[in-house]
């Protein structure tokens, strides 16, 4: 999941120690709209706790089930291209 834009989440020294309070926001910013919006988060920058943040985000976002792209419950984007014969 990676948005086409350049949006980042920056956790500076003033909030980085409370990163867990922002975990839902970070995951939603990456995942909503299947991560394809130009304002979707494509990176999380932090001054410390980087490994813990990465692991927590991987666990949170990794819960989403990959489904058939035609399934109305599918949350992850899939690209389909019909190639000419």
TIRO-2110 file (N, C-alpha, C; in Angstrom, 1 decimal):
// TIRO-2110
0.9, -1.2, 0.0, N, 1, A
0.0, 0.0, 0.0, CA, 1, A
0.9, 1.2, 0.0, C, 1, A
0.7, 2.0, -1.0, N, 2, A
1.5, 3.2, -1.1, CA, 2, A
0.8, 4.2, -1.9, C, 2, A
0.6, 5.4, -1.3, N, 3, A
-0.1, 6.4, -2.0, CA, 3, A
0.8, 7.0, -3.0, C, 3, A
0.2, 7.6, -4.1, N, 4, A
1.0, 8.2, -5.2, CA, 4, A
1.5, 9.5, -4.8, C, 4, A
1.0, 10.1, -3.7, N, 5, A
1.5, 11.4, -3.3, CA, 5, A
2.7, 11.4, -2.5, C, 5, A
3.0, 12.6, -1.9, N, 6, A
4.2, 12.7, -1.1, CA, 6, A
3.9, 13.0, 0.4, C, 6, A
2.7, 12.7, 0.8, N, 7, A
2.2, 13.0, 2.2, CA, 7, A
3.0, 12.2, 3.2, C, 7, A
3.4, 12.9, 4.2, N, 8, A
4.2, 12.2, 5.3, CA, 8, A
3.5, 12.5, 6.6, C, 8, A
3.7, 11.6, 7.6, N, 9, A
3.4, 11.9, 9.0, CA, 9, A
4.7, 12.1, 9.7, C, 9, A
4.8, 13.3, 10.4, N, 10, A
6.0, 13.6, 11.1, CA, 10, A
5.7, 13.6, 12.6, C, 10, A
6.4, 12.7, 13.3, N, 11, A
6.2, 12.7, 14.8, CA, 11, A
7.5, 13.3, 15.4, C, 11, A
7.4, 14.6, 15.7, N, 12, A
8.5, 15.3, 16.3, CA, 12, A
8.7, 15.0, 17.8, C, 12, A
9.7, 15.6, 18.3, N, 13, A
10.1, 15.3, 19.7, CA, 13, A
8.9, 15.7, 20.7, C, 13, A
8.1, 16.6, 20.3, N, 14, A
7.0, 17.0, 21.1, CA, 14, A
5.9, 15.9, 21.3, C, 14, A
5.7, 15.0, 20.3, N, 15, A
4.7, 14.0, 20.4, CA, 15, A
5.1, 12.6, 20.2, C, 15, A
6.4, 12.4, 19.8, N, 16, A
6.8, 11.0, 19.5, CA, 16, A
6.7, 10.0, 20.6, C, 16, A
6.8, 10.5, 21.8, N, 17, A
6.7, 9.5, 23.0, CA, 17, A
5.3, 9.1, 23.2, C, 17, A
4.3, 9.7, 22.6, N, 18, A
2.9, 9.3, 22.6, CA, 18, A
2.5, 8.8, 21.3, C, 18, A
3.4, 8.2, 20.5, N, 19, A
3.1, 7.7, 19.2, CA, 19, A
1.9, 6.7, 19.2, C, 19, A
1.7, 5.9, 20.2, N, 20, A
0.6, 4.9, 20.2, CA, 20, A
-0.7, 5.6, 20.2, C, 20, A
-0.8, 6.9, 20.7, N, 21, A
-2.1, 7.6, 20.6, CA, 21, A
-2.4, 8.0, 19.2, C, 21, A
-1.5, 7.9, 18.3, N, 22, A
-1.7, 8.3, 16.9, CA, 22, A
-1.7, 7.1, 16.0, C, 22, A
-1.6, 5.9, 16.5, N, 23, A
-1.5, 4.7, 15.6, CA, 23, A
-2.7, 4.5, 14.7, C, 23, A
-3.9, 4.7, 15.2, N, 24, A
-5.1, 4.6, 14.3, CA, 24, A
-5.1, 5.6, 13.2, C, 24, A
-4.7, 6.8, 13.5, N, 25, A
-4.6, 7.9, 12.5, CA, 25, A
-3.6, 7.5, 11.4, C, 25, A
-2.4, 7.0, 11.9, N, 26, A
-1.3, 6.7, 11.0, CA, 26, A
-1.8, 5.5, 10.0, C, 26, A
-2.4, 4.5, 10.6, N, 27, A
-2.8, 3.4, 9.8, CA, 27, A
-3.9, 3.8, 8.8, C, 27, A
-4.9, 4.6, 9.3, N, 28, A
-5.9, 5.0, 8.4, CA, 28, A
-5.4, 5.9, 7.3, C, 28, A
-4.4, 6.7, 7.6, N, 29, A
-3.8, 7.6, 6.6, CA, 29, A
-3.1, 6.8, 5.5, C, 29, A
-2.6, 5.7, 5.8, N, 30, A
-1.9, 4.8, 4.9, CA, 30, A
-3.0, 4.0, 4.1, C, 30, A
-4.0, 3.5, 4.8, N, 31, A
-4.8, 2.5, 4.2, CA, 31, A
-6.1, 3.0, 3.5, C, 31, A
-6.7, 4.0, 4.1, N, 32, A
-8.0, 4.5, 3.5, CA, 32, A
-7.9, 4.8, 2.0, C, 32, A
-9.0, 4.5, 1.3, N, 33, A
-9.0, 4.6, -0.1, CA, 33, A
-8.0, 3.7, -0.8, C, 33, A
-7.7, 2.6, -0.1, N, 34, A
-6.7, 1.6, -0.6, CA, 34, A
-5.3, 2.2, -0.7, C, 34, A
-5.0, 3.3, -0.1, N, 35, A
-3.7, 3.8, -0.2, CA, 35, A
-3.4, 4.5, -1.5, C, 35, A
-4.4, 4.7, -2.3, N, 36, A
-4.2, 5.2, -3.7, CA, 36, A
-4.5, 6.7, -3.9, C, 36, A
-4.9, 7.4, -2.8, N, 37, A
-5.2, 8.8, -3.0, CA, 37, A
-3.9, 9.6, -2.9, C, 37, A
-3.9, 10.7, -3.6, N, 38, A
-2.7, 11.6, -3.6, CA, 38, A
-2.4, 12.1, -2.2, C, 38, A
-3.3, 12.1, -1.3, N, 39, A
-3.0, 12.6, 0.1, CA, 39, A
-2.8, 11.5, 1.0, C, 39, A
-2.8, 10.2, 0.6, N, 40, A
-2.5, 9.1, 1.5, CA, 40, A
-1.1, 9.2, 1.9, C, 40, A
-0.8, 8.7, 3.1, N, 41, A
0.5, 8.8, 3.7, CA, 41, A
1.4, 7.8, 3.0, C, 41, A
2.6, 8.2, 2.6, N, 42, A
3.5, 7.3, 2.0, CA, 42, A
4.8, 7.2, 2.8, C, 42, A
4.8, 7.8, 4.0, N, 43, A
5.9, 7.6, 4.9, CA, 43, A
5.6, 8.2, 6.3, C, 43, A
6.2, 7.6, 7.3, N, 44, A
6.0, 8.0, 8.7, CA, 44, A
7.5, 8.3, 9.2, C, 44, A
7.7, 9.6, 9.5, N, 45, A
9.0, 10.0, 10.0, CA, 45, A
8.9, 10.3, 11.5, C, 45, A
9.8, 9.7, 12.3, N, 46, A
9.8, 9.9, 13.7, CA, 46, A
11.3, 10.1, 14.2, C, 46, A
11.4, 10.9, 15.3, N, 47, A
12.7, 11.1, 15.8, CA, 47, A
13.3, 10.0, 16.7, C, 47, A
12.4, 9.1, 17.1, N, 48, A
12.8, 7.9, 17.9, CA, 48, A
11.6, 7.0, 17.9, C, 48, A
11.7, 5.8, 18.5, N, 49, A
10.7, 4.7, 18.5, CA, 49, A
10.4, 4.2, 17.1, C, 49, A
11.3, 4.4, 16.2, N, 50, A
11.0, 4.0, 14.8, CA, 50, A
10.7, 2.5, 14.6, C, 50, A
11.5, 1.7, 15.2, N, 51, A
11.2, 0.2, 15.0, CA, 51, A
9.9, -0.2, 15.6, C, 51, A
9.5, 0.4, 16.8, N, 52, A
8.2, 0.0, 17.4, CA, 52, A
7.1, 0.5, 16.6, C, 52, A
7.2, 1.7, 16.0, N, 53, A
6.2, 2.3, 15.2, CA, 53, A
6.0, 1.5, 13.9, C, 53, A
7.1, 1.1, 13.3, N, 54, A
7.0, 0.3, 12.1, CA, 54, A
6.4, -1.1, 12.4, C, 54, A
6.7, -1.7, 13.4, N, 55, A
6.2, -3.0, 13.8, CA, 55, A
4.7, -2.9, 14.1, C, 55, A
4.3, -1.9, 14.8, N, 56, A
2.9, -1.7, 15.1, CA, 56, A
2.0, -1.4, 13.9, C, 56, A
2.6, -0.6, 13.0, N, 57, A
1.9, -0.3, 11.7, CA, 57, A
1.8, -1.5, 10.8, C, 57, A
2.9, -2.3, 10.8, N, 58, A
2.8, -3.5, 10.0, CA, 58, A
1.8, -4.5, 10.5, C, 58, A
1.7, -4.6, 11.8, N, 59, A
0.6, -5.5, 12.4, CA, 59, A
-0.7, -4.9, 12.1, C, 59, A
-0.9, -3.6, 12.3, N, 60, A
-2.3, -3.0, 12.1, CA, 60, A
-2.7, -3.1, 10.6, C, 60, A
-1.8, -2.7, 9.7, N, 61, A
-2.2, -2.7, 8.3, CA, 61, A
-2.2, -4.1, 7.7, C, 61, A
-1.4, -5.0, 8.3, N, 62, A
-1.3, -6.4, 7.8, CA, 62, A
-2.6, -7.2, 8.1, C, 62, A
-3.5, -6.7, 8.9, N, 63, A
-4.7, -7.4, 9.2, CA, 63, A
-5.7, -7.4, 8.0, C, 63, A
-5.5, -6.4, 7.1, N, 64, A
-6.5, -6.3, 6.0, CA, 64, A
-6.3, -7.4, 5.1, C, 64, A
-7.4, -8.1, 4.8, N, 65, A
-7.4, -9.3, 3.9, CA, 65, A
-7.4, -8.8, 2.5, C, 65, A
-6.6, -9.5, 1.7, N, 66, A
-6.6, -9.2, 0.3, CA, 66, A
-7.7, -10.1, -0.4, C, 66, A
-8.5, -9.4, -1.1, N, 67, A
-9.7, -10.1, -1.7, CA, 67, A
-9.7, -9.8, -3.2, C, 67, A
-10.6, -10.5, -3.9, N, 68, A
-10.8, -10.3, -5.3, CA, 68, A
-11.1, -8.9, -5.5, C, 68, A
-10.5, -8.2, -6.6, N, 69, A
-10.8, -6.8, -6.8, CA, 69, A
-12.2, -6.5, -7.1, C, 69, A
-13.0, -7.5, -7.5, N, 70, A
-14.4, -7.2, -7.8, CA, 70, A
-15.3, -7.4, -6.6, C, 70, A
-14.7, -7.9, -5.5, N, 71, A
-15.5, -8.0, -4.2, CA, 71, A
-15.8, -6.7, -3.6, C, 71, A
-17.0, -6.3, -3.4, N, 72, A
-17.4, -5.0, -2.8, CA, 72, A
-16.8, -4.8, -1.4, C, 72, A
-16.4, -5.9, -0.8, N, 73, A
-15.7, -5.7, 0.6, CA, 73, A
-14.2, -5.6, 0.5, C, 73, A
-13.7, -5.6, -0.7, N, 74, A
-12.2, -5.5, -0.9, CA, 74, A
-11.8, -4.2, -0.4, C, 74, A
-10.7, -4.1, 0.4, N, 75, A
-10.2, -2.9, 0.9, CA, 75, A
-8.9, -2.4, 0.2, C, 75, A
-8.1, -3.4, -0.3, N, 76, A
-6.9, -3.1, -1.0, CA, 76, A
-7.1, -2.9, -2.4, C, 76, A
-6.5, -1.9, -3.0, N, 77, A
-6.6, -1.6, -4.4, CA, 77, A
-5.9, -2.7, -5.3, C, 77, A
-6.5, -3.0, -6.3, N, 78, A
-5.9, -3.9, -7.3, CA, 78, A
-6.0, -3.2, -8.7, C, 78, A
-5.0, -3.4, -9.5, N, 79, A
-5.1, -2.8, -10.8, CA, 79, A
-5.4, -3.9, -11.8, C, 79, A
-6.2, -3.6, -12.7, N, 80, A
-6.5, -4.6, -13.8, CA, 80, A
-6.4, -3.9, -15.1, C, 80, A
-5.7, -4.6, -16.0, N, 81, A
-5.5, -4.0, -17.3, CA, 81, A
-5.8, -5.1, -18.3, C, 81, A
-6.7, -4.8, -19.2, N, 82, A
-7.1, -5.8, -20.3, CA, 82, A
-6.1, -5.5, -21.4, C, 82, A
-5.3, -6.4, -21.7, N, 83, A
-4.3, -6.2, -22.8, CA, 83, A
-5.0, -6.6, -24.1, C, 83, A
-4.7, -5.8, -25.1, N, 84, A
-5.3, -6.1, -26.4, CA, 84, A
-4.8, -7.4, -27.0, C, 84, A
-5.6, -8.1, -27.7, N, 85, A
-5.2, -9.4, -28.2, CA, 85, A
-4.2, -9.3, -29.4, C, 85, A
END
